[in-house]
């Protein structure tokens, strides 16, 4: 401990003595001066024991605690050489003798600390302090844990984004490979055709060349022969007449142009935030005396992305749903990811963001989402072609990382913007909008088979393994009713306030809104795919059957629609004009039949991206056809032109 009088004069000396009256530490020199003054001559000055500094702050904001003999002194923050021995009750603050004189002269309740403090106050203050410290410690621990959780979440999202980026890049490469292979095939085909034409012309020209050479030799031989002048003249005149019969010139020979092959190409235009890939094809047309005219023909299909949806599916995985703790770190995390799937080599013009956003034509969805618009001219019968032309409006995948995804049925919700479907790999009922963005889901306790729309918020679902029909409220996201039907149910429709389940052995089972089974019709039974139109016609299809059976629920009339080429029908729907659409899983086609006696035709097929279709539904308001496609892995939406 330093000598306090020396420190006041800017000098430093070790204190060895203590004055009880002045409460100052003194060195030997200052003790002599101290004892020489009349005022302090009779003060009690004693030798100091070794001092122990318990705690000191470099900033000087915490009290210094020292041992003086057996007494522990807490030093003043402002006057470091004075101990805190008073307590101001008015300000509830301890102070030293100098602070008392300087700051608390007007305070009437300044007393000795020992007179103010007692065991009860000490205990209460100590408990309050400990509780405060414990609470602060708990808060700090929670904050640290949240920060560590955020760190792990950031790493998960980072890995997910990088993986999605790699998948997107791979999908873009695959799509470009498809375009390249397509163009190479066309170039090779054009090359083969042009090669055959050129070889044919070369053969013809070679024969003419030989003829002309022979004529030249005959003329030379005639000129050098011993024939009379008159005979030579006659022969030359004859050869001239023969030559005049072949009026050949440069214009009569067909000009060969390589531009016909060079016109098949793939071009691109790069901007700061996108790349536009364009497939160009020009066709050659003959016109007037073999003059050639080039006509450019560009067939375009726009694959466009919005704000960063490439859909990195789009994709509602647990990685995308990670939630940061806002009390610590607030980051706006958006995943959307509408994943889409389109293995079509039909794209002509494709606009892809240059950085993260692209979603492939093969597999889509992150997280980052994507909307695809592809115009496709479908195959239809000549008389019906104008009525049944569709183009691909959008496609999306559901959890593309889940390779076992299996969408067993899908239907438009009454708002015509949302799609409700049931999925088997992780049994649930899910709602997506038609842009591929997930809105919610309800977990089911059994594998679902079919879904029927009851009203704006309620849907019915058949659980085949549980032999039950459950009703789901999609507003509250919960199951509100479960009805045991005690049979295997394949089809489910809703008509006139009744859920109608098609049971394999018990036939049609009518279920009221209350959940009570009110009626059964055993005339129609079996493993059937069902659809009901607005007129009460129940369409049903059996696997491996080319016929669609129609049963009117109002008048019990029966009809049969015969199809040619239908193989394993799995999806049925009708448009607002009651044209019947049938999805065939085995031959990758969707048929349409305008009426019972009309001829059926293929409206969508493999060239339109149809791959093992499973379920259909038609949006009457917007003329949009919903297809569960790619072996129940993705959703395709076609719009009627």
C-alpha positions as CSV (number, residue, x, y, z in Angstrom):
1,X,0.0,0.0,0.0
2,X,1.3,3.5,-0.9
3,X,1.8,6.4,1.4
4,X,-1.2,8.7,0.8
5,X,0.4,12.1,1.6
6,X,3.3,11.2,-0.8
7,X,0.9,10.2,-3.5
8,X,-0.9,13.5,-3.2
9,X,2.4,15.2,-4.0
10,X,3.1,13.0,-6.9
11,X,5.6,10.9,-5.1
12,X,5.5,7.1,-4.5
13,X,6.6,5.5,-1.2
14,X,5.5,2.4,0.6
15,X,3.2,2.9,3.6
16,X,4.3,1.2,6.8
17,X,2.2,3.1,9.3
18,X,-1.6,3.9,9.8
19,X,-3.1,7.0,11.6
20,X,-6.5,6.0,13.1
21,X,-7.7,9.5,13.5
22,X,-6.8,10.7,9.9
23,X,-7.4,7.2,8.5
24,X,-4.3,7.6,6.3
25,X,-1.4,5.3,5.4
26,X,2.0,6.9,6.2
27,X,5.6,6.2,5.3
28,X,8.3,6.8,7.9
29,X,9.1,10.3,6.6
30,X,5.5,11.4,6.6
31,X,5.1,10.0,10.1
32,X,7.8,12.3,11.4
33,X,6.1,15.3,9.8
34,X,2.7,14.0,11.1
35,X,4.0,13.9,14.7
36,X,5.6,17.3,14.4
37,X,2.3,19.1,13.9
38,X,0.3,20.2,16.9
39,X,-3.0,19.1,15.4
40,X,-1.8,15.5,14.8
41,X,0.8,15.2,17.4
42,X,-1.4,13.1,19.7
43,X,-2.9,10.9,17.0
44,X,-2.6,7.1,17.4
45,X,-0.2,5.9,14.7
46,X,0.4,2.2,14.5
47,X,2.4,-0.1,12.3
48,X,0.6,-1.6,9.3
49,X,0.3,-5.3,8.7
50,X,0.8,-6.7,5.1
51,X,-2.1,-5.4,2.9
52,X,-4.1,-7.8,0.6
53,X,-5.9,-6.3,-2.3
54,X,-9.0,-8.5,-2.8
55,X,-10.3,-6.9,-6.1
56,X,-9.6,-3.8,-8.1
57,X,-10.8,-2.6,-11.5
58,X,-8.6,-0.9,-14.0
59,X,-11.4,1.5,-14.7
60,X,-11.8,2.4,-11.1
61,X,-15.5,1.6,-11.0
62,X,-15.4,-1.1,-8.4
63,X,-14.5,-0.6,-4.7
64,X,-11.1,-1.6,-3.5
65,X,-11.2,-4.0,-0.5
66,X,-8.2,-4.2,1.8
67,X,-7.4,-5.9,5.1
68,X,-6.2,-3.7,7.9
69,X,-5.4,-5.9,10.8
70,X,-8.5,-8.0,11.4
71,X,-10.8,-5.3,9.8
72,X,-11.8,-5.6,6.0
73,X,-12.2,-2.1,4.5
74,X,-14.1,-1.3,1.3
75,X,-12.5,1.7,-0.3
76,X,-14.3,4.7,-1.9
77,X,-14.5,4.7,-5.8
78,X,-13.7,8.4,-5.9
79,X,-11.3,8.8,-3.0
80,X,-9.3,5.7,-3.2
81,X,-7.5,6.2,0.0
82,X,-10.7,6.6,2.0
83,X,-12.9,3.7,3.2
84,X,-16.7,3.6,2.9
85,X,-17.9,4.0,6.5
86,X,-21.1,6.1,6.1
87,X,-24.5,5.4,4.4
88,X,-26.9,8.0,3.1
89,X,-30.4,6.8,3.6
90,X,-31.9,9.5,1.4
91,X,-29.7,8.5,-1.6
92,X,-29.4,4.9,-0.5
93,X,-25.7,5.1,-1.2
94,X,-22.5,4.4,0.8
95,X,-19.9,7.2,1.1
96,X,-16.6,8.0,2.7
97,X,-15.8,10.9,5.0
98,X,-14.9,13.2,2.1
99,X,-18.0,12.2,0.0
100,X,-20.1,13.0,3.1
101,X,-18.6,16.5,3.4
102,X,-18.7,17.1,-0.3
103,X,-22.0,15.6,-1.5
104,X,-24.1,14.9,1.5
105,X,-23.8,18.0,3.6
106,X,-27.6,18.7,3.1
107,X,-28.6,15.1,3.9
108,X,-29.8,14.7,7.4
109,X,-29.9,10.9,7.3
110,X,-26.2,10.0,6.9
111,X,-25.2,7.5,9.5
112,X,-22.5,5.0,10.1
113,X,-22.8,1.8,8.0
114,X,-22.6,-0.3,11.1
115,X,-25.6,1.6,12.6
116,X,-27.7,1.2,9.5
117,X,-27.0,-2.4,8.6
118,X,-28.5,-5.4,10.4
119,X,-28.7,-9.1,9.7
120,X,-32.2,-8.8,8.1
121,X,-31.2,-6.1,5.6
122,X,-28.0,-7.9,4.8
123,X,-29.8,-11.2,4.1
124,X,-32.5,-9.5,2.0
125,X,-30.0,-7.6,-0.1
126,X,-27.8,-10.6,-0.5
127,X,-30.8,-12.8,-1.7
128,X,-32.0,-10.1,-4.1
129,X,-28.5,-9.7,-5.5
130,X,-28.1,-13.5,-5.9
131,X,-31.5,-13.8,-7.6
132,X,-30.6,-11.0,-10.0
133,X,-27.3,-12.6,-10.9
134,X,-28.9,-16.0,-11.4
135,X,-31.5,-14.5,-13.7
136,X,-28.9,-12.7,-15.7
137,X,-26.8,-15.8,-15.9
138,X,-29.8,-17.7,-17.1
139,X,-30.5,-15.1,-19.8
140,X,-27.0,-15.1,-21.0
141,X,-26.9,-18.9,-21.1
142,X,-30.1,-18.9,-23.2
143,X,-28.7,-16.2,-25.5
144,X,-25.5,-18.2,-26.0
145,X,-27.5,-21.4,-26.8
146,X,-29.7,-19.5,-29.3
147,X,-26.6,-18.1,-31.0
148,X,-25.1,-21.5,-31.3
149,X,-28.4,-22.8,-32.6
150,X,-28.4,-20.0,-35.2
151,X,-24.9,-20.9,-36.2
152,X,-25.9,-24.5,-36.8
153,X,-29.0,-23.3,-38.7
154,X,-26.9,-21.1,-40.9
155,X,-24.6,-24.0,-41.7
156,X,-27.6,-26.2,-42.6
157,X,-29.1,-23.5,-44.9
158,X,-25.7,-22.9,-46.5
159,X,-25.2,-26.6,-47.2
160,X,-28.8,-26.8,-48.6
161,X,-28.3,-23.8,-50.8
162,X,-25.0,-25.1,-52.2
163,X,-26.6,-28.5,-52.8
164,X,-29.6,-26.9,-54.5
165,X,-27.2,-24.8,-56.6
166,X,-25.3,-27.9,-57.7
167,X,-28.6,-29.7,-58.5
168,X,-29.8,-26.7,-60.5
169,X,-26.5,-26.5,-62.4
170,X,-26.7,-30.2,-63.2
171,X,-30.3,-29.8,-64.4
172,X,-29.3,-26.9,-66.6
173,X,-26.5,-29.0,-68.1
174,X,-28.9,-31.9,-68.7
175,X,-31.4,-29.5,-70.4
176,X,-28.6,-28.1,-72.6
177,X,-27.5,-31.6,-73.4
178,X,-31.0,-32.4,-74.6
179,X,-31.1,-29.3,-76.8
180,X,-27.6,-30.1,-78.1
181,X,-28.5,-33.7,-78.9
182,X,-31.7,-32.7,-80.5
183,X,-30.0,-30.2,-82.7
184,X,-27.2,-32.6,-83.5
185,X,-29.7,-35.2,-84.7
186,X,-31.4,-32.6,-86.9
187,X,-28.0,-31.5,-88.3
188,X,-27.1,-35.1,-89.0
189,X,-30.4,-35.8,-90.6
190,X,-30.1,-32.7,-92.8
191,X,-26.5,-33.6,-93.6
192,X,-27.6,-37.1,-94.7
193,X,-30.4,-35.7,-96.9
194,X,-28.1,-33.1,-98.5
195,X,-25.3,-35.6,-98.9
196,X,-27.6,-37.9,-100.9
197,X,-28.8,-35.1,-103.1
198,X,-25.3,-33.9,-103.8
199,X,-24.0,-37.4,-104.6
200,X,-27.0,-37.9,-106.9
201,X,-26.1,-34.6,-108.7
202,X,-22.4,-35.6,-108.8
203,X,-23.3,-38.8,-110.5
204,X,-25.5,-37.0,-113.1
205,X,-22.9,-34.4,-113.7
206,X,-20.1,-37.0,-114.0
207,X,-22.2,-38.8,-116.7
208,X,-22.6,-35.5,-118.6
209,X,-19.0,-34.7,-118.2
210,X,-18.1,-38.1,-119.8
211,X,-20.5,-37.4,-122.6
212,X,-19.0,-34.0,-123.3
213,X,-15.5,-35.5,-123.2
214,X,-16.5,-38.1,-125.7
215,X,-18.1,-35.4,-128.0
216,X,-14.8,-33.5,-127.8
217,X,-12.8,-36.6,-128.8
218,X,-15.2,-37.3,-131.8
219,X,-14.8,-33.7,-133.0
220,X,-11.0,-33.9,-132.8
221,X,-10.9,-37.3,-134.5
222,X,-13.2,-36.1,-137.2
223,X,-11.0,-33.1,-137.8
224,X,-7.9,-35.3,-138.1
225,X,-9.5,-38.1,-140.1
226,X,-9.0,-38.8,-143.9
227,X,-12.7,-38.2,-144.6
228,X,-13.7,-35.9,-147.4
229,X,-14.4,-32.3,-146.6
230,X,-18.1,-32.8,-147.3
231,X,-18.3,-35.8,-144.9
232,X,-16.4,-33.9,-142.2
233,X,-18.8,-31.0,-142.6
234,X,-21.9,-33.3,-142.3
235,X,-20.6,-35.0,-139.2
236,X,-19.7,-31.7,-137.5
237,X,-23.2,-30.3,-138.4
238,X,-24.8,-33.4,-136.9
239,X,-22.7,-33.1,-133.7
240,X,-23.7,-29.4,-133.4
241,X,-27.4,-30.2,-133.7
242,X,-27.0,-32.8,-130.9
243,X,-25.1,-30.3,-128.7
244,X,-27.9,-27.7,-129.3
245,X,-30.3,-30.2,-127.8
246,X,-28.6,-29.9,-124.4
247,X,-28.7,-26.1,-123.7
248,X,-26.7,-26.2,-120.5
249,X,-25.4,-23.2,-118.7
250,X,-24.3,-22.3,-115.2
251,X,-27.8,-21.3,-114.3
252,X,-29.3,-24.7,-115.2
253,X,-27.1,-26.5,-112.6
254,X,-28.6,-26.5,-109.1
255,X,-26.5,-24.4,-106.8
256,X,-25.5,-26.3,-103.6
257,X,-25.7,-24.3,-100.4
258,X,-24.4,-25.3,-97.0
259,X,-26.5,-22.7,-95.3
260,X,-29.3,-25.3,-94.9
261,X,-27.1,-27.1,-92.3
262,X,-25.6,-24.0,-90.7
263,X,-29.1,-22.7,-89.9
264,X,-29.5,-25.3,-87.2
265,X,-27.8,-23.8,-84.2
266,X,-28.0,-22.9,-80.5
267,X,-27.4,-19.3,-79.6
268,X,-27.4,-17.4,-76.3
269,X,-27.6,-13.9,-75.0
270,X,-26.0,-13.1,-71.6
271,X,-27.0,-10.1,-69.5
272,X,-26.0,-9.1,-66.0
273,X,-28.6,-11.3,-64.3
274,X,-29.8,-13.8,-66.9
275,X,-28.9,-16.0,-69.8
276,X,-31.3,-16.5,-72.7
277,X,-30.7,-19.7,-74.6
278,X,-32.3,-19.8,-78.1
279,X,-32.6,-22.6,-80.5
280,X,-32.8,-21.3,-84.1
281,X,-34.0,-23.3,-87.1
282,X,-34.3,-21.8,-90.6
283,X,-36.0,-23.7,-93.4
284,X,-35.1,-23.5,-97.1
285,X,-37.9,-22.9,-99.7
286,X,-37.5,-23.2,-103.4
287,X,-38.8,-20.3,-105.5
288,X,-38.7,-19.6,-109.2
289,X,-35.9,-21.2,-111.3
290,X,-34.2,-22.8,-108.3
291,X,-33.6,-19.5,-106.6
292,X,-33.4,-20.2,-102.9
293,X,-35.1,-18.2,-100.2
294,X,-34.3,-18.5,-96.5
295,X,-37.2,-18.1,-94.1
296,X,-36.4,-17.9,-90.4
297,X,-38.6,-19.9,-88.1
298,X,-38.1,-19.5,-84.4
299,X,-40.1,-21.6,-82.1
300,X,-40.0,-20.2,-78.6
301,X,-40.9,-21.3,-75.2
302,X,-40.2,-19.1,-72.2
303,X,-38.8,-20.6,-69.0
304,X,-38.8,-17.6,-66.7
305,X,-37.9,-17.2,-63.1
306,X,-39.2,-14.7,-60.6
307,X,-37.3,-13.1,-57.7
308,X,-35.1,-16.0,-56.8
309,X,-37.7,-18.6,-56.8
310,X,-35.9,-21.1,-58.5
311,X,-37.8,-22.9,-56.5
312,X,-34.6,-24.2,-54.8
313,X,-38.4,-26.3,-54.7
314,X,-38.9,-24.9,-54.3
315,X,-38.7,-27.6,-51.5
316,X,-40.3,-27.6,-48.0
317,X,-37.7,-29.6,-46.3
318,X,-36.8,-29.3,-42.6
319,X,-33.7,-27.4,-43.7
320,X,-35.8,-24.7,-45.3
321,X,-38.1,-24.4,-42.3
322,X,-35.3,-23.6,-39.8
323,X,-36.4,-20.8,-37.6
324,X,-34.0,-18.3,-36.1
325,X,-34.4,-17.0,-32.6
326,X,-35.4,-13.3,-33.1
327,X,-34.2,-12.3,-29.6
328,X,-30.7,-12.8,-30.7
329,X,-30.4,-12.7,-34.4
330,X,-33.1,-11.6,-36.9
331,X,-32.5,-12.7,-40.4
332,X,-35.2,-12.8,-43.1
333,X,-34.9,-16.4,-44.3
334,X,-37.1,-17.2,-47.3
335,X,-37.2,-20.6,-49.0
336,X,-39.5,-21.3,-51.3
337,X,-38.8,-23.3,-53.2
338,X,-41.2,-24.5,-55.8
339,X,-39.6,-27.4,-57.3
340,X,-40.7,-28.3,-60.7
341,X,-40.1,-31.2,-63.0
342,X,-40.1,-31.1,-66.8
343,X,-38.0,-33.6,-68.8
344,X,-39.3,-32.1,-72.1
345,X,-36.9,-31.5,-74.9
346,X,-39.4,-29.1,-76.4
347,X,-38.0,-25.9,-75.1
348,X,-37.0,-23.4,-77.7
349,X,-36.3,-20.3,-75.7
350,X,-35.2,-20.6,-72.2
351,X,-34.5,-17.7,-69.8
352,X,-32.4,-18.7,-66.8
353,X,-30.9,-16.4,-64.1
354,X,-27.2,-16.4,-64.3
355,X,-26.6,-17.0,-60.6
356,X,-28.7,-19.0,-58.1
357,X,-32.3,-18.9,-59.3
358,X,-32.4,-21.4,-62.2
359,X,-34.6,-24.5,-61.8
360,X,-34.0,-27.2,-64.2
361,X,-36.3,-28.8,-66.8
362,X,-35.4,-32.2,-65.3
363,X,-35.9,-31.7,-61.5
364,X,-37.0,-28.6,-59.7
365,X,-37.0,-26.7,-56.2
366,X,-35.5,-24.6,-53.9
367,X,-34.9,-23.6,-52.4
368,X,-35.2,-21.2,-54.2
369,X,-38.6,-21.7,-56.4
370,X,-39.4,-21.5,-60.2
371,X,-42.3,-20.9,-62.5
372,X,-42.1,-22.5,-66.0
373,X,-44.2,-21.6,-69.0
374,X,-43.9,-23.9,-71.9
375,X,-46.1,-23.7,-75.0
376,X,-46.7,-27.1,-76.5
377,X,-48.8,-28.0,-79.5
378,X,-50.5,-31.3,-78.5
379,X,-51.6,-34.1,-80.7
380,X,-55.3,-34.3,-81.3
381,X,-57.7,-35.4,-83.9
382,X,-58.0,-33.0,-86.8
383,X,-61.7,-32.2,-86.1
384,X,-61.0,-31.7,-82.4
385,X,-57.6,-30.1,-82.5
386,X,-58.9,-26.5,-82.0
387,X,-60.9,-27.6,-79.0
388,X,-58.2,-29.5,-77.2
389,X,-55.0,-27.7,-77.6
390,X,-53.1,-27.3,-74.3
391,X,-49.8,-25.7,-73.3
392,X,-47.8,-26.4,-70.1
393,X,-48.4,-23.6,-67.6
394,X,-46.4,-24.8,-64.7
395,X,-44.8,-27.9,-63.1
396,X,-43.4,-28.5,-59.6
397,X,-42.0,-31.3,-57.5
398,X,-43.0,-32.1,-53.9
399,X,-39.8,-32.5,-51.7
400,X,-37.5,-33.5,-54.6
401,X,-35.0,-34.8,-52.1
402,X,-37.6,-37.4,-51.1
403,X,-37.1,-40.1,-53.8
404,X,-40.0,-42.1,-52.3
405,X,-42.6,-39.4,-52.8
406,X,-45.9,-40.9,-54.1
407,X,-48.9,-38.6,-54.8
408,X,-51.9,-40.9,-54.9
409,X,-54.5,-38.2,-55.8
410,X,-54.9,-34.5,-56.3
411,X,-57.8,-32.1,-56.7
412,X,-58.4,-28.4,-57.3
413,X,-59.7,-26.5,-54.2
414,X,-62.8,-24.4,-54.7
415,X,-60.8,-21.2,-54.9
416,X,-59.2,-22.7,-58.0
417,X,-55.8,-21.4,-57.0
418,X,-54.8,-24.1,-54.5
419,X,-54.3,-27.8,-55.0
420,X,-55.0,-30.5,-52.3
421,X,-53.3,-33.8,-52.7
422,X,-52.5,-36.9,-50.6
423,X,-49.0,-38.5,-50.4
424,X,-48.1,-42.0,-49.2
425,X,-44.4,-42.1,-48.4
426,X,-45.0,-39.9,-45.3
427,X,-48.8,-40.2,-45.0
428,X,-50.3,-36.7,-45.1
429,X,-52.7,-34.3,-46.9
430,X,-50.9,-31.3,-48.3
431,X,-52.1,-28.0,-49.8
432,X,-49.9,-26.2,-52.5
433,X,-50.9,-23.2,-54.6
434,X,-50.5,-23.7,-58.4
435,X,-47.2,-21.8,-58.4
436,X,-45.7,-24.6,-56.4
437,X,-45.6,-22.9,-52.9
438,X,-46.6,-25.0,-49.9
439,X,-49.3,-23.7,-47.7
440,X,-49.6,-26.5,-45.0
441,X,-50.2,-30.2,-44.3
442,X,-51.9,-32.6,-42.0
443,X,-50.3,-35.9,-41.0
444,X,-52.4,-39.0,-41.4
445,X,-52.2,-42.3,-39.5
446,X,-52.5,-44.5,-42.6
447,X,-51.7,-44.6,-46.3
448,X,-54.1,-42.3,-48.2
449,X,-55.6,-43.3,-51.5
450,X,-58.1,-40.8,-52.8
451,X,-59.2,-37.3,-51.9
452,X,-62.6,-35.5,-52.4
453,X,-63.3,-31.8,-52.0
454,X,-66.2,-31.1,-49.6
455,X,-66.3,-27.3,-49.4
456,X,-63.9,-24.3,-49.3
457,X,-61.9,-25.7,-46.3
458,X,-62.8,-29.3,-45.8
459,X,-61.6,-32.4,-47.8
460,X,-62.3,-36.1,-47.4
461,X,-59.5,-38.7,-47.7
462,X,-59.6,-42.5,-47.8
463,X,-57.1,-44.5,-45.7
464,X,-56.9,-47.9,-47.4
465,X,-54.8,-49.7,-44.8
466,X,-57.1,-48.4,-41.9
467,X,-60.4,-48.9,-43.9
468,X,-61.5,-45.5,-42.9
469,X,-62.5,-42.2,-44.4
470,X,-61.4,-39.0,-42.6
471,X,-62.5,-35.4,-42.9
472,X,-59.8,-32.7,-42.7
473,X,-60.2,-29.0,-41.9
474,X,-57.5,-27.3,-44.1
475,X,-58.1,-24.0,-42.3
476,X,-57.3,-25.3,-38.8
477,X,-55.1,-28.1,-40.2
478,X,-56.6,-30.9,-38.2
479,X,-58.7,-34.0,-38.7
480,X,-62.3,-33.3,-37.6
481,X,-63.9,-36.6,-38.2
482,X,-63.0,-40.3,-38.9
483,X,-65.5,-42.7,-40.3
484,X,-64.8,-46.5,-40.3
485,X,-66.1,-48.2,-43.5
486,X,-64.7,-51.6,-42.8
487,X,-63.6,-52.2,-46.4
488,X,-60.9,-51.3,-48.9
489,X,-61.8,-48.0,-50.6
490,X,-60.3,-47.0,-53.9
491,X,-62.5,-44.0,-55.0
492,X,-64.0,-41.1,-53.2
493,X,-66.3,-38.3,-54.4
494,X,-68.6,-35.7,-52.9
495,X,-72.1,-35.1,-54.2
496,X,-75.2,-33.5,-52.7
497,X,-73.9,-33.3,-49.1
498,X,-72.7,-36.9,-49.1
499,X,-69.2,-38.3,-49.3
500,X,-69.5,-41.4,-51.5
501,X,-66.7,-44.0,-51.0
502,X,-66.3,-46.7,-53.5
503,X,-65.6,-49.9,-51.4
504,X,-64.2,-52.9,-53.1
505,X,-66.7,-55.4,-51.6
506,X,-69.6,-53.2,-50.2
507,X,-70.0,-51.0,-53.2
508,X,-70.9,-47.3,-53.0
509,X,-71.1,-46.1,-49.4
510,X,-72.9,-42.8,-48.7
511,X,-71.6,-40.8,-45.7
512,X,-73.4,-37.8,-44.3
513,X,-71.7,-34.7,-43.0
514,X,-72.2,-36.0,-39.5
515,X,-70.2,-39.1,-40.3
516,X,-73.1,-41.5,-40.4
517,X,-73.3,-44.1,-43.1
518,X,-76.8,-43.7,-44.6
519,X,-76.8,-45.8,-47.7
520,X,-74.9,-48.5,-49.7
521,X,-75.2,-49.5,-53.3
522,X,-73.7,-52.9,-54.0
523,X,-74.4,-52.7,-57.8
524,X,-71.2,-50.8,-58.2
525,X,-68.1,-52.3,-56.5
526,X,-64.6,-53.3,-57.2
527,X,-61.2,-51.6,-57.3
528,X,-62.2,-48.5,-59.3
529,X,-60.9,-45.0,-60.1
530,X,-63.9,-42.6,-59.8
531,X,-64.9,-39.1,-60.9
532,X,-68.2,-37.3,-60.6
533,X,-69.4,-34.5,-62.8
534,X,-71.8,-31.6,-62.1
535,X,-74.7,-33.6,-63.5
536,X,-74.4,-36.5,-61.1
537,X,-72.7,-38.9,-63.5
538,X,-70.2,-41.2,-61.7
539,X,-67.4,-42.3,-64.0
540,X,-65.5,-45.4,-62.9
541,X,-62.5,-47.2,-64.5
542,X,-61.0,-50.6,-63.7
543,X,-57.4,-51.4,-64.3
544,X,-56.7,-53.3,-67.6
545,X,-60.1,-52.3,-68.9
546,X,-60.6,-50.1,-72.0
547,X,-64.1,-49.1,-71.0
548,X,-65.3,-46.3,-68.7
549,X,-68.5,-47.0,-66.9
550,X,-70.9,-44.2,-66.2
551,X,-73.6,-44.4,-63.5
552,X,-76.1,-41.5,-62.9
553,X,-76.6,-41.1,-59.2
554,X,-80.0,-39.3,-59.8
555,X,-81.8,-41.6,-62.3
556,X,-79.6,-44.8,-62.0
557,X,-79.0,-44.8,-65.8
558,X,-75.8,-46.6,-67.0
559,X,-73.6,-45.9,-69.9
560,X,-70.3,-47.3,-71.2
561,X,-67.6,-45.2,-72.9
562,X,-65.4,-47.4,-75.2
563,X,-61.9,-46.3,-75.8
564,X,-59.3,-47.7,-78.2
565,X,-55.8,-47.7,-77.0
566,X,-56.5,-47.0,-73.3
567,X,-54.2,-49.1,-71.1
568,X,-54.4,-49.1,-67.3
569,X,-56.6,-46.0,-66.8
570,X,-55.8,-44.3,-63.5
571,X,-57.2,-40.8,-63.7
572,X,-60.6,-39.5,-64.8
573,X,-62.0,-35.9,-65.1
574,X,-64.4,-33.8,-67.2
575,X,-64.3,-30.2,-68.3
576,X,-67.1,-27.7,-68.2
577,X,-68.5,-29.1,-71.5
578,X,-68.5,-32.6,-70.0
579,X,-65.7,-33.9,-72.3
580,X,-64.1,-36.9,-70.6
581,X,-60.4,-37.0,-70.0
582,X,-58.7,-40.3,-69.2
583,X,-55.0,-40.7,-68.0
584,X,-53.3,-44.0,-69.0
585,X,-50.4,-44.9,-66.8
586,X,-48.9,-47.6,-69.0
587,X,-48.7,-45.8,-72.4
588,X,-48.0,-42.2,-71.1
589,X,-51.0,-40.6,-72.7
590,X,-54.1,-38.6,-71.8
591,X,-57.2,-39.3,-74.0
592,X,-60.2,-37.1,-74.5
593,X,-63.7,-38.3,-75.6
594,X,-66.2,-35.5,-76.3
595,X,-69.2,-37.9,-76.1
596,X,-70.1,-41.5,-75.8
597,X,-70.3,-42.2,-79.5
598,X,-67.5,-39.8,-80.7
599,X,-64.0,-41.0,-81.5
600,X,-61.4,-40.7,-78.7
601,X,-58.1,-39.0,-79.4
602,X,-54.8,-38.4,-77.6
603,X,-54.7,-34.8,-76.3
604,X,-51.4,-35.1,-74.4
605,X,-48.6,-37.6,-74.7
606,X,-44.9,-38.3,-74.2
607,X,-43.9,-35.4,-76.4
608,X,-45.8,-33.1,-74.0
609,X,-43.9,-34.5,-71.0
610,X,-46.6,-37.0,-69.9
611,X,-44.8,-39.8,-68.0
612,X,-46.8,-42.4,-66.2
613,X,-49.7,-40.1,-65.3
614,X,-51.8,-41.1,-62.2
615,X,-54.5,-38.6,-61.4
616,X,-56.4,-35.8,-63.2
617,X,-58.6,-32.9,-62.3
618,X,-60.0,-30.0,-64.4
619,X,-60.4,-26.4,-63.3
620,X,-63.6,-25.3,-65.0
621,X,-63.1,-21.6,-64.3
622,X,-59.6,-21.2,-65.8
623,X,-59.6,-24.3,-68.2
624,X,-56.6,-25.8,-66.5
625,X,-55.9,-29.5,-66.4
626,X,-54.1,-30.8,-63.3
627,X,-52.0,-34.0,-63.9
628,X,-50.2,-36.0,-61.2
629,X,-47.2,-37.0,-63.4
630,X,-43.8,-38.6,-63.4
631,X,-45.0,-41.8,-61.6
632,X,-46.7,-39.8,-58.9
633,X,-43.7,-37.6,-58.2
634,X,-44.7,-34.2,-59.6
635,X,-47.6,-31.9,-60.5
636,X,-48.1,-30.7,-64.1
637,X,-50.6,-27.9,-64.9
638,X,-51.7,-27.6,-68.6
639,X,-53.9,-24.7,-69.8
640,X,-56.3,-24.9,-72.6
641,X,-55.7,-22.5,-75.4
